[in-house]
């Protein structure tokens, strides 16, 4: 499983490393995207749903995680 932690990202949107990881992952790879930006988290979930990619949401205090297979 590849983990991408975008917490504390200040220079650009946390969606950028998340989408890059999604694009670069080979088919079947399991990805875990960790965020602390609720707006970006919701945008990522919406994008995955639009692409027909099932995912699991995990909430742990300030951190939100989406796990899915590409």
DRENDREN-205934 format. One record per residue: x, y, z of N, C-alpha, C, CB in turn; residue in one letter. Coordinates in steps of 0.02 Angstrom, whole numbers, padded with zeros to 5 digits, always signed. Glycine has a CB too. Layout:
# residues N
XYZXYZXYZXYZA
...
This chain:
# residues 70
+00043-00059+00000+00000+00000+00000+00045+00062+00000-00049+00000+00061X
+00029+00108-00043+00065+00171-00046+00027+00223-00006+00075+00195-00120X
+00062+00258+00039+00031+00310+00080+00056+00379+00058+00046+00298+00154X
+00009+00425+00049+00025+00494+00033-00003+00537+00089-00003+00516-00038X
+00041+00570+00127+00020+00613+00182+00024+00686+00160+00064+00600+00246X
-00034+00718+00155-00035+00788+00132-00047+00837+00189-00090+00797+00079X
-00045+00813+00251-00058+00856+00309-00006+00912+00312-00057+00815+00374X
-00031+00971+00326+00012+01028+00334+00035+01060+00269+00071+01009+00373X
+00008+01037+00213+00026+01065+00148+00005+01137+00144-00005+01024+00090X
+00052+01183+00134+00035+01254+00134+00050+01288+00067+00073+01288+00189X
+00096+01261+00028+00117+01294-00034+00068+01284-00092+00185+01270-00054X
+00031+01229-00091-00017+01215-00143-00070+01168-00116+00017+01185-00206X
-00121+01155-00155-00177+01113-00133-00154+01042-00117-00230+01111-00186X
-00181+01014-00062-00164+00944-00046-00191+00895-00098-00192+00926+00023X
-00235+00919-00142-00260+00875-00195-00206+00858-00246-00319+00908-00230X
-00157+00903-00254-00106+00891-00306-00066+00827-00293-00058+00951-00308X
-00036+00817-00234+00000+00754-00224-00047+00693-00224+00038+00756-00159X
-00110+00703-00203-00158+00647-00204-00173+00625-00275-00223+00667-00168X
-00185+00673-00319-00201+00656-00389-00139+00629-00425-00229+00719-00426X
-00081+00656-00410-00019+00630-00440-00010+00557-00421+00043+00671-00418X
-00020+00541-00357-00014+00471-00335-00064+00426-00371-00024+00466-00259X
-00125+00451-00379-00177+00413-00414-00157+00400-00487-00244+00450-00411X
-00131+00451-00519-00112+00445-00590-00051+00398-00599-00096+00514-00619X
-00005+00400-00552+00057+00361-00559+00050+00289-00535+00112+00394-00521X
-00002+00274-00497-00010+00207-00469-00029+00158-00523-00063+00207-00412X
+00002+00099-00523-00019+00048-00570-00088+00020-00551+00033-00009-00573X
-00122-00007-00600-00188-00035-00588-00184-00089-00534-00218-00065-00654X
-00229-00086-00486-00232-00134-00432-00195-00114-00369-00205-00199-00456X
-00153-00061-00374-00116-00039-00314-00164-00008-00263-00061+00011-00333X
-00151-00021-00201-00191+00007-00146-00159+00073-00124-00197-00042-00086X
-00199+00125-00121-00175+00191-00101-00210+00214-00036-00187+00243-00157X
-00172+00251+00003-00198+00281+00064-00178+00355+00062-00170+00245+00129X
-00228+00398+00061-00216+00470+00059-00238+00500+00126-00255+00504-00001X
-00190+00531+00162-00204+00560+00227-00206+00636+00220-00149+00538+00280X
-00259+00666+00246-00268+00739+00240-00290+00769+00306-00319+00756+00184X
-00281+00834+00312-00310+00870+00369-00348+00932+00344-00255+00891+00419X
-00361+00934+00280-00400+00988+00249-00467+00959+00228-00361+01020+00187X
-00520+00977+00265-00586+00948+00253-00613+00962+00183-00635+00973+00304X
-00600+01022+00157-00625+01038+00090-00591+00995+00037-00614+01113+00074X
-00526+00988+00041-00489+00946-00007-00510+00873+00001-00413+00953+00004X
-00522+00851+00062-00543+00782+00075-00610+00768+00041-00549+00769+00150X
-00657+00815+00048-00722+00807+00016-00716+00809-00060-00770+00861+00039X
-00673+00852-00087-00662+00855-00159-00633+00790-00185-00615+00914-00177X
-00586+00761-00147-00556+00697-00168-00609+00641-00168-00497+00678-00122X
-00650+00639-00116-00703+00588-00114-00751+00596-00172-00740+00592-00047X
-00769+00658-00188-00814+00671-00244-00783+00647-00310-00832+00747-00247X
-00719+00662-00319-00684+00641-00380-00682+00565-00386-00612+00670-00380X
-00665+00531-00331-00663+00458-00333-00732+00429-00349-00638+00431-00266X
-00784+00457-00320-00852+00433-00333-00870+00444-00407-00903+00469-00288X
-00852+00502-00435-00866+00516-00505-00830+00467-00551-00847+00588-00523X
-00770+00444-00530-00731+00397-00570-00752+00325-00559-00657+00405-00554X
-00800+00314-00514-00823+00247-00500-00774+00206-00458-00837+00210-00564X
-00732+00241-00420-00682+00207-00378-00710+00204-00307-00613+00245-00379X
-00720+00143-00283-00744+00134-00214-00689+00151-00165-00768+00061-00203X
-00707+00177-00108-00657+00197-00058-00684+00188+00012-00635+00270-00069X
-00637+00188+00059-00653+00184+00130-00629+00248+00163-00620+00120+00163X
-00671+00277+00205-00654+00338+00241-00635+00320+00313-00712+00390+00240X
-00582+00351+00338-00561+00341+00407-00551+00410+00439-00496+00297+00412X
-00581+00421+00496-00573+00484+00531-00537+00471+00596-00643+00518+00544X
-00483+00510+00608-00443+00501+00668-00424+00571+00693-00379+00457+00654X
-00466+00600+00734-00453+00668+00759-00452+00717+00701-00386+00670+00796X
-00396+00752+00692-00390+00801+00639-00373+00770+00572-00338+00851+00657X
-00354+00707+00571-00334+00674+00508-00391+00635+00477-00274+00628+00521X
-00397+00640+00412-00446+00603+00374-00409+00562+00322-00499+00651+00341X
-00428+00500+00314-00393+00455+00268-00444+00424+00220-00355+00401+00307X
-00423+00419+00158-00461+00383+00107-00417+00325+00084-00482+00430+00047X
-00443+00265+00085-00408+00206+00059-00447+00180+00000-00400+00151+00115X
-00411+00161-00053-00444+00135-00112-00394+00097-00155-00477+00192-00153X
-00420+00056-00200-00380+00021-00251-00389+00058-00316-00400-00054-00258X
-00335+00067-00352-00340+00099-00417-00369+00051-00467-00272+00125-00441X
